Amino acid sequence: MGAASTASESEPGVSAHDRGNAIGGATAHLTVRKPKALRAGSRLAVIAPASPGHKEPELRGVAELLRLGFSVELRDSIPSEGYFAAPVSARRTELLSGLRDPQVEALISLRGGYGSNYLLDESLAAEIAAVAPKCLIGFSDITSLEIFLWQKLGWTSIYGPMVAAGLDSGAGPAKGYDEASFRNAISKTDTAWSMNLQGDALAPGEAEGVLLGGCLTLVATTLGTPWELDTRGAILLLEDRGMKPWQVDRALIHLQQAGKFKDVRGIVLGDFPDCAAPVEGSPTVLDVCRRILGSLKVPIVFGAPVGHTVRPMLTVPLGVRARLNASGAGTLEILEGAVTP
């Protein structure tokens, strides 16, 4: 990898709370492991486990990370392969190299697209288990990798902006990201913090659980794999884009029939951009969510700007205890850090 600037070395740790402690049903089998918090000067390695990016958005995203005070390790020049950023062996090597490099404190994805699932198998879990946890930041297709790390190794992760998908547009504008939640997610260690979900309460109430989930399509595709997402006791985050309402319906029914809503504590839904009903007057995504999920009798907030959104993207830590308040625009309180001091 080529360096954009330099950073100091640090060693990720695991808090005493996380050693063998379960957070609800979803972590009964896990020892939760957290990476070290990121500070000014922390070194972030850019990885592309899915699809390739474009130079201009990548440069803007790197410039934004530098503005935030981080050091950035750029990717080596690797030829793309079809709709993949590189052959699977090269993408796997890039991931493992970043995790093993003592100078790198976090991995941030270039963008999503498709292809992270090609990296996942038992041998990858064994190789990653040999290194200390590092902060993984990304959304969309990176959901596959984040769920894999959680289910196989108990790693927390950060569901937030990527170099060429969020950071490239800057803090605050449309298609950009929310700087406050991003900084809180990667740096808060032992202090609770909250975010306004800017949505609408689909089903009112309040609940606590472990925050899990991500892109709806990718959550559903974990079913039947050895890293199938365990949603018991979870506050479940589900978002996506470019789906027709009936496709959202199909994905939600798939999860329902697989028992994934049976023991959830609450649900946070994205705002599902580019998902308008194809025929005027036909059911919308909101209608679909209300019909399928409304009977669960758990708090639900619809329309949060998470993951795929045209609004400034909120950053959500995964694998931590959270409290969902589904009233008004909705509030999500993060009760523990996803990172350690």
JOSULFEN-V663628 format. One record per backbone hydrogen bond with DSSP energy under -1.0 kcal/mol. CO is the residue of the C=O (numbers start at 1). NH is the residue of the N-H. If there is no record, write none. Layout:
[[CO NH] [CO NH]]
//
This chain:
[[2 74] [18 20] [24 27] [25 28] [27 30] [33 156] [35 340] [39 42] [42 71] [43 105] [43 106] [44 73] [45 108] [47 110] [50 85] [54 58] [55 59] [56 60] [57 61] [58 62] [59 63] [60 64] [61 65] [62 66] [63 67] [64 68] [65 70] [66 69] [69 41] [71 44] [72 4] [73 46] [81 84] [84 81] [87 91] [88 92] [89 93] [90 94] [91 95] [92 96] [93 97] [94 98] [95 99] [96 100] [97 101] [101 104] [105 135] [106 45] [107 137] [108 47] [109 163] [110 164] [112 51] [115 118] [116 119] [117 120] [121 125] [122 126] [123 127] [124 128] [125 129] [128 131] [135 107] [136 158] [137 109] [139 142] [140 143] [141 144] [142 146] [143 147] [144 148] [145 149] [146 150] [147 151] [148 152] [149 153] [149 155] [150 154] [154 33] [157 318] [158 138] [158 160] [159 316] [162 165] [162 167] [165 162] [170 177] [173 176] [176 313] [177 172] [178 182] [179 183] [180 184] [181 185] [182 186] [183 187] [184 188] [186 38] [189 337] [193 334] [195 332] [200 302] [203 300] [205 326] [207 324] [209 322] [210 235] [211 319] [212 237] [214 239] [215 219] [216 220] [217 221] [219 222] [220 223] [222 225] [225 228] [231 234] [232 26] [233 210] [234 265] [234 266] [235 212] [236 268] [237 214] [238 270] [239 216] [244 247] [244 248] [245 249] [246 250] [247 251] [248 252] [249 253] [250 254] [251 255] [252 256] [253 257] [254 258] [255 260] [256 259] [263 233] [266 236] [267 301] [268 238] [269 304] [270 303] [273 242] [279 282] [284 288] [285 289] [286 290] [287 291] [288 292] [289 293] [290 294] [293 296] [299 267] [300 202] [300 203] [301 269] [302 200] [304 306] [305 314] [310 175] [313 178] [316 159] [318 157] [320 211] [321 335] [322 209] [323 333] [324 207] [325 327] [325 331] [326 205] [327 330] [328 201] [329 199] [330 197] [331 325] [332 195] [333 323] [334 193] [340 37]]
//
